[in-house]
Amino acid sequence: MITVLEVIKKSTEFFAARGIESARLNAELIVGQALGLKRMQLYVQFERMLTEAELEKIRPLVKRRSQREPIQYVLGETDWCGLHLKVDRRALIPRPETEYLVELVEGKLAERATKPARILDLGTGTGALALVFATRFPEAAVVAVDRSDEALALARENATALGLVDRVRLVNSNWFAALEGEGAFDLIVANPPYLTEQETQEASPEVRDHEPRSALAAGADGLTDLKTIIADAPRFMASGSLLALETGIRQHAALKSLCETAGLAEIESKQDLTGRDRYIFARKP
């Protein structure tokens, strides 16, 4: 027989030996998930003996994480920007950098007196950006597109769980391809693929081996999808509307030039919380 604390300690050692960061936290989250307990609940049950049935629930989750599958996929969920989201291999895991994008966008929108009436999320994945903006701008009509049917199915599951399935319209589209005739949007936001092939290969095993490659890499220079978005966006932007993009950290000179060529104005590069160029903002005159 083994106690809750003992299985956490053994799992921690197992993870640490495999180079997993925050090994103890990962162990606690996995054991808690298997037992249906929050971390604080675990602490008051450290000395409880686990049954074989409980251990059978823990073992496969520990094995998956030891193979460097992201902890969010192992748990099947993540808390992001105030939303509880289902996550799995169908889409990229929402990240803190994108949470900061939401904060920056809200700051930009606050500079104008009117709230966005129509919002477009390009490459929605889990639905994270579309759902958070639907929550924060309840009067807005939100359209979320992705070219992956699997990602759209996941986004629909999240929208349903959050009670937003009637607020967010999901469209299968390769960027703007299926949006002709949709009219203009007041906010277009995207976290598209922007890693170079080299950056993808150098990424952690969690990213490189488990997250969908189509949501990560965008050609040798990482600019393939961003070029398409910037070139086509003005046709779908209302006057004064905002384009907000999460990008790679060595792309901003090229991206600013692309925005200028597309006829966009008020082009601005913003850094993430680690001080790296990460976001591009522009408005349609």
BAKEKOL-427626 format. One record per residue (C-alpha): x, z, y; residue number from 1; residue in three letters. Coordinates in pm, whole numbers, plus 50000, padded with zeros to 5 digits. Layout:
pt xx:X; zz:Z; yy:Y; seq:NUM; type:ALA
...
This chain:
pt xx:50000; zz:50000; yy:50000; seq:1; type:MET
pt xx:50112; zz:49934; yy:50356; seq:2; type:ILE
pt xx:49991; zz:50065; yy:50691; seq:3; type:THR
pt xx:49888; zz:49870; yy:50999; seq:4; type:VAL
pt xx:50207; zz:49977; yy:51177; seq:5; type:LEU
pt xx:50426; zz:49880; yy:50882; seq:6; type:GLU
pt xx:50283; zz:49530; yy:50859; seq:7; type:VAL
pt xx:50330; zz:49487; yy:51235; seq:8; type:ILE
pt xx:50694; zz:49598; yy:51209; seq:9; type:LYS
pt xx:50765; zz:49368; yy:50912; seq:10; type:LYS
pt xx:50598; zz:49074; yy:51086; seq:11; type:SER
pt xx:50796; zz:49146; yy:51402; seq:12; type:THR
pt xx:51124; zz:49138; yy:51210; seq:13; type:GLU
pt xx:51016; zz:48819; yy:51032; seq:14; type:PHE
pt xx:50935; zz:48645; yy:51361; seq:15; type:PHE
pt xx:51250; zz:48765; yy:51538; seq:16; type:ALA
pt xx:51466; zz:48629; yy:51257; seq:17; type:ALA
pt xx:51311; zz:48289; yy:51320; seq:18; type:ARG
pt xx:51380; zz:48288; yy:51690; seq:19; type:GLY
pt xx:51027; zz:48357; yy:51807; seq:20; type:ILE
pt xx:51008; zz:48510; yy:52154; seq:21; type:GLU
pt xx:50796; zz:48822; yy:52208; seq:22; type:SER
pt xx:50798; zz:48883; yy:51833; seq:23; type:ALA
pt xx:50625; zz:49223; yy:51851; seq:24; type:ARG
pt xx:50348; zz:49090; yy:52076; seq:25; type:LEU
pt xx:50293; zz:48796; yy:51843; seq:26; type:ASN
pt xx:50274; zz:49029; yy:51544; seq:27; type:ALA
pt xx:50022; zz:49256; yy:51713; seq:28; type:GLU
pt xx:49804; zz:48965; yy:51821; seq:29; type:LEU
pt xx:49800; zz:48814; yy:51474; seq:30; type:ILE
pt xx:49730; zz:49140; yy:51292; seq:31; type:VAL
pt xx:49459; zz:49220; yy:51543; seq:32; type:GLY
pt xx:49303; zz:48877; yy:51501; seq:33; type:GLN
pt xx:49299; zz:48908; yy:51122; seq:34; type:ALA
pt xx:49143; zz:49255; yy:51137; seq:35; type:LEU
pt xx:48900; zz:49176; yy:51419; seq:36; type:GLY
pt xx:49064; zz:49435; yy:51646; seq:37; type:LEU
pt xx:49192; zz:49425; yy:52001; seq:38; type:LYS
pt xx:49552; zz:49539; yy:52056; seq:39; type:ARG
pt xx:49447; zz:49878; yy:52197; seq:40; type:MET
pt xx:49229; zz:49933; yy:51891; seq:41; type:GLN
pt xx:49527; zz:49862; yy:51669; seq:42; type:LEU
pt xx:49724; zz:50146; yy:51827; seq:43; type:TYR
pt xx:49478; zz:50411; yy:51714; seq:44; type:VAL
pt xx:49479; zz:50275; yy:51359; seq:45; type:GLN
pt xx:49854; zz:50245; yy:51303; seq:46; type:PHE
pt xx:49851; zz:50484; yy:51006; seq:47; type:GLU
pt xx:49553; zz:50321; yy:50831; seq:48; type:ARG
pt xx:49627; zz:50169; yy:50493; seq:49; type:MET
pt xx:49542; zz:49802; yy:50464; seq:50; type:LEU
pt xx:49345; zz:49665; yy:50174; seq:51; type:THR
pt xx:49464; zz:49365; yy:49977; seq:52; type:GLU
pt xx:49177; zz:49163; yy:50123; seq:53; type:ALA
pt xx:49299; zz:49245; yy:50474; seq:54; type:GLU
pt xx:49656; zz:49149; yy:50385; seq:55; type:LEU
pt xx:49529; zz:48818; yy:50250; seq:56; type:GLU
pt xx:49389; zz:48744; yy:50596; seq:57; type:LYS
pt xx:49713; zz:48837; yy:50771; seq:58; type:ILE
pt xx:49964; zz:48652; yy:50551; seq:59; type:ARG
pt xx:49862; zz:48290; yy:50623; seq:60; type:PRO
pt xx:49855; zz:48355; yy:50999; seq:61; type:LEU
pt xx:50203; zz:48509; yy:50987; seq:62; type:VAL
pt xx:50328; zz:48212; yy:50786; seq:63; type:LYS
pt xx:50188; zz:47963; yy:51037; seq:64; type:ARG
pt xx:50353; zz:48140; yy:51331; seq:65; type:ARG
pt xx:50682; zz:48168; yy:51142; seq:66; type:SER
pt xx:50677; zz:47788; yy:51118; seq:67; type:GLN
pt xx:50671; zz:47785; yy:51500; seq:68; type:ARG
pt xx:50308; zz:47685; yy:51531; seq:69; type:GLU
pt xx:50201; zz:47803; yy:51881; seq:70; type:PRO
pt xx:50045; zz:48148; yy:51885; seq:71; type:ILE
pt xx:49739; zz:48002; yy:52063; seq:72; type:GLN
pt xx:49676; zz:47761; yy:51776; seq:73; type:TYR
pt xx:49725; zz:48036; yy:51520; seq:74; type:VAL
pt xx:49472; zz:48255; yy:51701; seq:75; type:LEU
pt xx:49247; zz:47958; yy:51776; seq:76; type:GLY
pt xx:49184; zz:48074; yy:52130; seq:77; type:GLU
pt xx:49339; zz:48154; yy:52466; seq:78; type:THR
pt xx:49239; zz:48319; yy:52792; seq:79; type:ASP
pt xx:49314; zz:48087; yy:53081; seq:80; type:TRP
pt xx:49218; zz:48107; yy:53447; seq:81; type:CYS
pt xx:48937; zz:48350; yy:53370; seq:82; type:GLY
pt xx:48796; zz:48136; yy:53089; seq:83; type:LEU
pt xx:48801; zz:48210; yy:52716; seq:84; type:HIS
pt xx:48883; zz:47877; yy:52552; seq:85; type:LEU
pt xx:48898; zz:47752; yy:52197; seq:86; type:LYS
pt xx:49231; zz:47576; yy:52134; seq:87; type:VAL
pt xx:49367; zz:47382; yy:51839; seq:88; type:ASP
pt xx:49579; zz:47079; yy:51756; seq:89; type:ARG
pt xx:49325; zz:46842; yy:51908; seq:90; type:ARG
pt xx:49452; zz:46907; yy:52260; seq:91; type:ALA
pt xx:49736; zz:47049; yy:52466; seq:92; type:LEU
pt xx:49736; zz:47426; yy:52522; seq:93; type:ILE
pt xx:49642; zz:47512; yy:52884; seq:94; type:PRO
pt xx:49944; zz:47659; yy:53059; seq:95; type:ARG
pt xx:50020; zz:47899; yy:53347; seq:96; type:PRO
pt xx:50154; zz:47607; yy:53555; seq:97; type:GLU
pt xx:49808; zz:47453; yy:53546; seq:98; type:THR
pt xx:49651; zz:47784; yy:53645; seq:99; type:GLU
pt xx:49865; zz:47771; yy:53957; seq:100; type:TYR
pt xx:49749; zz:47413; yy:54017; seq:101; type:LEU
pt xx:49392; zz:47546; yy:54028; seq:102; type:VAL
pt xx:49496; zz:47807; yy:54284; seq:103; type:GLU
pt xx:49668; zz:47545; yy:54500; seq:104; type:LEU
pt xx:49371; zz:47308; yy:54479; seq:105; type:VAL
pt xx:49134; zz:47582; yy:54590; seq:106; type:GLU
pt xx:49361; zz:47650; yy:54886; seq:107; type:GLY
pt xx:49360; zz:47281; yy:54978; seq:108; type:LYS
pt xx:48982; zz:47260; yy:54949; seq:109; type:LEU
pt xx:48940; zz:47569; yy:55166; seq:110; type:ALA
pt xx:49112; zz:47380; yy:55449; seq:111; type:GLU
pt xx:48804; zz:47157; yy:55472; seq:112; type:ARG
pt xx:48462; zz:47292; yy:55564; seq:113; type:ALA
pt xx:48274; zz:47108; yy:55287; seq:114; type:THR
pt xx:48293; zz:47189; yy:54918; seq:115; type:LYS
pt xx:48346; zz:46906; yy:54668; seq:116; type:PRO
pt xx:48020; zz:46751; yy:54550; seq:117; type:ALA
pt xx:48179; zz:46533; yy:54281; seq:118; type:ARG
pt xx:48487; zz:46629; yy:54076; seq:119; type:ILE
pt xx:48680; zz:46420; yy:53825; seq:120; type:LEU
pt xx:48920; zz:46565; yy:53567; seq:121; type:ASP
pt xx:49143; zz:46301; yy:53410; seq:122; type:LEU
pt xx:49277; zz:46371; yy:53060; seq:123; type:GLY
pt xx:49065; zz:46681; yy:53016; seq:124; type:THR
pt xx:49198; zz:46794; yy:52675; seq:125; type:GLY
pt xx:49040; zz:47134; yy:52606; seq:126; type:THR
pt xx:48822; zz:47081; yy:52914; seq:127; type:GLY
pt xx:49011; zz:47354; yy:53099; seq:128; type:ALA
pt xx:49033; zz:47203; yy:53447; seq:129; type:LEU
pt xx:48683; zz:47054; yy:53441; seq:130; type:ALA
pt xx:48532; zz:47380; yy:53322; seq:131; type:LEU
pt xx:48711; zz:47604; yy:53570; seq:132; type:VAL
pt xx:48612; zz:47384; yy:53863; seq:133; type:PHE
pt xx:48254; zz:47362; yy:53733; seq:134; type:ALA
pt xx:48255; zz:47743; yy:53730; seq:135; type:THR
pt xx:48401; zz:47781; yy:54077; seq:136; type:ARG
pt xx:48197; zz:47504; yy:54239; seq:137; type:PHE
pt xx:47855; zz:47547; yy:54075; seq:138; type:PRO
pt xx:47690; zz:47285; yy:54298; seq:139; type:GLU
pt xx:47939; zz:47012; yy:54204; seq:140; type:ALA
pt xx:47882; zz:46734; yy:53953; seq:141; type:ALA
pt xx:48185; zz:46728; yy:53721; seq:142; type:VAL
pt xx:48305; zz:46436; yy:53510; seq:143; type:VAL
pt xx:48580; zz:46489; yy:53253; seq:144; type:ALA
pt xx:48749; zz:46200; yy:53076; seq:145; type:VAL
pt xx:48985; zz:46171; yy:52783; seq:146; type:ASP
pt xx:49077; zz:45881; yy:52556; seq:147; type:ARG
pt xx:49081; zz:46109; yy:52252; seq:148; type:SER
pt xx:48747; zz:46163; yy:52076; seq:149; type:ASP
pt xx:48895; zz:46474; yy:51913; seq:150; type:GLU
pt xx:48991; zz:46624; yy:52248; seq:151; type:ALA
pt xx:48646; zz:46546; yy:52388; seq:152; type:LEU
pt xx:48486; zz:46719; yy:52091; seq:153; type:ALA
pt xx:48695; zz:47028; yy:52163; seq:154; type:LEU
pt xx:48609; zz:47013; yy:52533; seq:155; type:ALA
pt xx:48240; zz:46990; yy:52439; seq:156; type:ARG
pt xx:48271; zz:47299; yy:52218; seq:157; type:GLU
pt xx:48426; zz:47489; yy:52508; seq:158; type:ASN
pt xx:48165; zz:47366; yy:52753; seq:159; type:ALA
pt xx:47890; zz:47476; yy:52517; seq:160; type:THR
pt xx:48043; zz:47820; yy:52463; seq:161; type:ALA
pt xx:48071; zz:47870; yy:52839; seq:162; type:LEU
pt xx:47717; zz:47750; yy:52910; seq:163; type:GLY
pt xx:47848; zz:47449; yy:53103; seq:164; type:LEU
pt xx:47755; zz:47166; yy:52869; seq:165; type:VAL
pt xx:47487; zz:47045; yy:53112; seq:166; type:ASP
pt xx:47723; zz:47070; yy:53411; seq:167; type:ARG
pt xx:48023; zz:46875; yy:53281; seq:168; type:VAL
pt xx:47980; zz:46514; yy:53167; seq:169; type:ARG
pt xx:48237; zz:46409; yy:52911; seq:170; type:LEU
pt xx:48341; zz:46044; yy:52897; seq:171; type:VAL
pt xx:48575; zz:45862; yy:52660; seq:172; type:ASN
pt xx:48801; zz:45667; yy:52894; seq:173; type:SER
pt xx:49163; zz:45566; yy:52926; seq:174; type:ASN
pt xx:49200; zz:45714; yy:53275; seq:175; type:TRP
pt xx:48965; zz:45517; yy:53504; seq:176; type:PHE
pt xx:48889; zz:45232; yy:53263; seq:177; type:ALA
pt xx:48533; zz:45340; yy:53176; seq:178; type:ALA
pt xx:48445; zz:45469; yy:53523; seq:179; type:LEU
pt xx:48368; zz:45145; yy:53703; seq:180; type:GLU
pt xx:48047; zz:45191; yy:53901; seq:181; type:GLY
pt xx:48077; zz:45569; yy:53895; seq:182; type:GLU
pt xx:48117; zz:45591; yy:54271; seq:183; type:GLY
pt xx:48355; zz:45810; yy:54468; seq:184; type:ALA
pt xx:48479; zz:46161; yy:54397; seq:185; type:PHE
pt xx:48573; zz:46436; yy:54642; seq:186; type:ASP
pt xx:48838; zz:46579; yy:54409; seq:187; type:LEU
pt xx:49038; zz:46406; yy:54138; seq:188; type:ILE
pt xx:49261; zz:46636; yy:53936; seq:189; type:VAL
pt xx:49489; zz:46556; yy:53644; seq:190; type:ALA
pt xx:49751; zz:46715; yy:53424; seq:191; type:ASN
pt xx:49861; zz:46395; yy:53251; seq:192; type:PRO
pt xx:50150; zz:46336; yy:53010; seq:193; type:PRO
pt xx:50469; zz:46346; yy:53217; seq:194; type:TYR
pt xx:50759; zz:46437; yy:52987; seq:195; type:LEU
pt xx:51032; zz:46183; yy:52924; seq:196; type:THR
pt xx:51118; zz:46096; yy:52566; seq:197; type:GLU
pt xx:51433; zz:46305; yy:52597; seq:198; type:GLN
pt xx:51245; zz:46606; yy:52738; seq:199; type:GLU
pt xx:50996; zz:46583; yy:52452; seq:200; type:THR
pt xx:51275; zz:46585; yy:52194; seq:201; type:GLN
pt xx:51441; zz:46882; yy:52366; seq:202; type:GLU
pt xx:51120; zz:47086; yy:52389; seq:203; type:ALA
pt xx:51067; zz:47397; yy:52179; seq:204; type:SER
pt xx:50945; zz:47347; yy:51820; seq:205; type:PRO
pt xx:50606; zz:47484; yy:51925; seq:206; type:GLU
pt xx:50565; zz:47195; yy:52168; seq:207; type:VAL
pt xx:50761; zz:46919; yy:51994; seq:208; type:ARG
pt xx:50626; zz:46967; yy:51644; seq:209; type:ASP
pt xx:50272; zz:47091; yy:51694; seq:210; type:HIS
pt xx:50110; zz:46981; yy:52021; seq:211; type:GLU
pt xx:49971; zz:46626; yy:52044; seq:212; type:PRO
pt xx:50252; zz:46396; yy:52150; seq:213; type:ARG
pt xx:50012; zz:46166; yy:52334; seq:214; type:SER
pt xx:49936; zz:46454; yy:52573; seq:215; type:ALA
pt xx:50304; zz:46522; yy:52642; seq:216; type:LEU
pt xx:50522; zz:46211; yy:52664; seq:217; type:ALA
pt xx:50477; zz:45916; yy:52899; seq:218; type:ALA
pt xx:50753; zz:45664; yy:52835; seq:219; type:GLY
pt xx:51125; zz:45681; yy:52894; seq:220; type:ALA
pt xx:51087; zz:45811; yy:53250; seq:221; type:ASP
pt xx:50766; zz:46012; yy:53203; seq:222; type:GLY
pt xx:50593; zz:45811; yy:53476; seq:223; type:LEU
pt xx:50378; zz:45566; yy:53280; seq:224; type:THR
pt xx:50048; zz:45751; yy:53314; seq:225; type:ASP
pt xx:50113; zz:45889; yy:53661; seq:226; type:LEU
pt xx:50175; zz:45534; yy:53788; seq:227; type:LYS
pt xx:49837; zz:45422; yy:53655; seq:228; type:THR
pt xx:49653; zz:45721; yy:53798; seq:229; type:ILE
pt xx:49804; zz:45691; yy:54146; seq:230; type:ILE
pt xx:49753; zz:45314; yy:54166; seq:231; type:ALA
pt xx:49386; zz:45328; yy:54061; seq:232; type:ASP
pt xx:49276; zz:45658; yy:54217; seq:233; type:ALA
pt xx:49201; zz:45532; yy:54571; seq:234; type:PRO
pt xx:48917; zz:45310; yy:54443; seq:235; type:ARG
pt xx:48742; zz:45623; yy:54314; seq:236; type:PHE
pt xx:48814; zz:45853; yy:54606; seq:237; type:MET
pt xx:48580; zz:45928; yy:54894; seq:238; type:ALA
pt xx:48723; zz:45931; yy:55246; seq:239; type:SER
pt xx:48921; zz:46252; yy:55295; seq:240; type:GLY
pt xx:48908; zz:46337; yy:54924; seq:241; type:SER
pt xx:49193; zz:46509; yy:54740; seq:242; type:LEU
pt xx:49410; zz:46384; yy:54455; seq:243; type:LEU
pt xx:49590; zz:46672; yy:54279; seq:244; type:ALA
pt xx:49844; zz:46608; yy:54004; seq:245; type:LEU
pt xx:50063; zz:46821; yy:53782; seq:246; type:GLU
pt xx:50389; zz:46634; yy:53725; seq:247; type:THR
pt xx:50743; zz:46645; yy:53590; seq:248; type:GLY
pt xx:51007; zz:46826; yy:53792; seq:249; type:ILE
pt xx:51234; zz:46528; yy:53865; seq:250; type:ARG
pt xx:50973; zz:46269; yy:53959; seq:251; type:GLN
pt xx:50865; zz:46354; yy:54312; seq:252; type:HIS
pt xx:51062; zz:46099; yy:54509; seq:253; type:ALA
pt xx:50915; zz:45822; yy:54293; seq:254; type:ALA
pt xx:50566; zz:45973; yy:54304; seq:255; type:LEU
pt xx:50563; zz:46007; yy:54682; seq:256; type:LYS
pt xx:50661; zz:45640; yy:54709; seq:257; type:SER
pt xx:50383; zz:45543; yy:54468; seq:258; type:LEU
pt xx:50130; zz:45739; yy:54674; seq:259; type:CYS
pt xx:50242; zz:45564; yy:54992; seq:260; type:GLU
pt xx:50215; zz:45224; yy:54824; seq:261; type:THR
pt xx:49861; zz:45312; yy:54711; seq:262; type:ALA
pt xx:49764; zz:45381; yy:55072; seq:263; type:GLY
pt xx:49725; zz:45757; yy:55034; seq:264; type:LEU
pt xx:49803; zz:46000; yy:55316; seq:265; type:ALA
pt xx:49899; zz:46367; yy:55366; seq:266; type:GLU
pt xx:50127; zz:46335; yy:55063; seq:267; type:ILE
pt xx:50276; zz:46671; yy:54972; seq:268; type:GLU
pt xx:50505; zz:46800; yy:54699; seq:269; type:SER
pt xx:50458; zz:47162; yy:54593; seq:270; type:LYS
pt xx:50670; zz:47384; yy:54374; seq:271; type:GLN
pt xx:50559; zz:47594; yy:54080; seq:272; type:ASP
pt xx:50620; zz:47967; yy:54054; seq:273; type:LEU
pt xx:50973; zz:47906; yy:53922; seq:274; type:THR
pt xx:51064; zz:47703; yy:54230; seq:275; type:GLY
pt xx:51057; zz:47360; yy:54061; seq:276; type:ARG
pt xx:50878; zz:47056; yy:54201; seq:277; type:ASP
pt xx:50560; zz:47044; yy:53995; seq:278; type:ARG
pt xx:50257; zz:46925; yy:54191; seq:279; type:TYR
pt xx:50170; zz:46626; yy:54408; seq:280; type:ILE
pt xx:49879; zz:46630; yy:54651; seq:281; type:PHE
pt xx:49747; zz:46338; yy:54854; seq:282; type:ALA
pt xx:49432; zz:46244; yy:55041; seq:283; type:ARG
pt xx:49251; zz:45919; yy:55099; seq:284; type:LYS
pt xx:49240; zz:45844; yy:55472; seq:285; type:PRO
